[in-house]
Amino acid sequence: MNFAQQLITWRRELHQYPELSLQEFETSRRVRHWLENAGLRLLPTTLPTGVVAEVGSGDKVIALRADIDALPIEEAVDVPYASRNKGVMHACGHDIHTSVMLGAALLLKEKESALPGRVRLIFQPAEENFGGAKRLIQAGVLNGVSAIFGMHNEPGLPVGTFATRGGPFYANVDRVVLQVGGKGAHAARPHEGNDAILLASQLVVALQTIASRNVNTLDSVVLSVTRVQGGNTWNVLPEQVELEGTLRTHRTEVREQVKARVNDIAAGLARAFDAHITVHWYEGPSALVNDERWAAFTRDVADWHGYDTQVAQLHMGGEDFAVYLEHIPGAFVSIGSASEYGLHHPSFNPDEALIEDAARYFALLAEKALLQP
C-alpha cells in the first residue's frame, strides 16, 4: 500500500467509527497504535482521550495539531465507509485532519536524524465542545513549544487551494440562554396572565437591532437566536419561554459591547412587560488571532509547495485552536476540500485527494519552521 492509500485507509477507518467529544477512546487507541507502529515517541498525558507524540531531538520544538472528535449528526453520505455509530458523524472533517497529521508524522519520522529540533504532534479531543485545547494546555503539551500550526479543511475551496490570514481569522464563540418568565393563563383569557410568548417574540426582534443599529457597520458581528421553546398545548399561555442563541465577533470590544446591550434590552423589556428575563452567557474560545509573522510564513511555504494560495476571508465559525494562540504564536490555515455540502451537514463529503498533499505540506512546514529564529 503506498503512502496516499495508507492515509486514506486510516481516514476511512476513523470515519466509520466516529466518537463525540471526550468519548474518543477508540479513536485515541487507533491513533496511538498507528503512531507506535511508525516508531513515533508517545508522550504521557493525564487525559483519558487524545494523543501526543514527538519526532526528532533537540531544544527547539514546533507543534502540529489535529482534532479527533465528531458530531451528533446522522450521516447521509452513501459511501461504503459511512459511519457505523448511529447518530454520530465526522461532519466537520476531523478524520481528514487526523489523517493529514498522521501522514506528516510518518514523513518527519523518515528524516528524523536530520531534523534540527523536535516536532510535537497533538491529536486533540473535544474541539467541538471547545474544551480540548484548554485541557491539553493544562496537561503541559505546550511546554517548550515555540510555535504551533493547525488546519481546517474548507469545503468552499477546491483541492489544491490554501488560504490563511494574519490577525483575526475565526470568530469568538459565545452561547446565550434567555429565560423569559410571565404568568400563565387560558389562551381565551390572556388578560388574566402575562404572555411569555409575546414577550419572547418582542425580545427576538429587539435583539436583531443590535447588529444593525448599535455596532459599527465595519465590525463583524452575528447574533442569532437558534432555539425558541415554550408551551405544550394549543389553548394555554405558558409561564416560561426559553431562547438560545450564539454571538460571534472578531474583536473583544465588540464582543463585550454586544453582550452588555443584550443584557440591557432584556432588563428593559422585563420592566416594560412586568415580567422576568434572565440572561446566561457561556463563553467558548475567543477569536482566533493568527500571528502575522507565522501566517506569512505558512503562506510562503504553501507557495513553495505548489498550493494555489489565497488570503482567507474572515470566518464567523469558532475554533478551539484559538486557545493555543493565546499562549504561544502560530497560525491556523485552510486547505480546500471541495465538498458540495458544507461543514456540519449530514451530506458533508470532502475530497480525500487533499490528504496526501496536506500531509507533505505540514511535514515541510514543520521542518522549515524549526530552522527559523
Secondary structure, DSSP 8 states (H G I E B T S, - for coil): --HHHHHHHHHHHHHHS---TT--HHHHHHHHHHHHHTT-EE---S-SS-EEEEEE-SS-EEEEEEE---BS-------TT---STT-B--S-HHHHHHHHHHHHHHHHHTGGG-SSEEEEEEES-TTTT-HHHHHHHTTTTTT--EEEEEEEETTS-TTEEEE-SEE-B---EEEEEEEE-B-EETT-GGGSB-HHHHHHHHHHHHHHIIIIIS-TTS-EEEEEEEEEE-SSTTEE-SEEEEEEEEEES-HHHHHHHHHHHHHHHHHHHHHHT-EEEEEEEE-----EE-HHHHHHHHHHHHHHT-EEEE---B-S--THHHHHTTS-EEEEEEE---SS-TT-TT----TTHHHHHHHHHHHHHHHHHT--
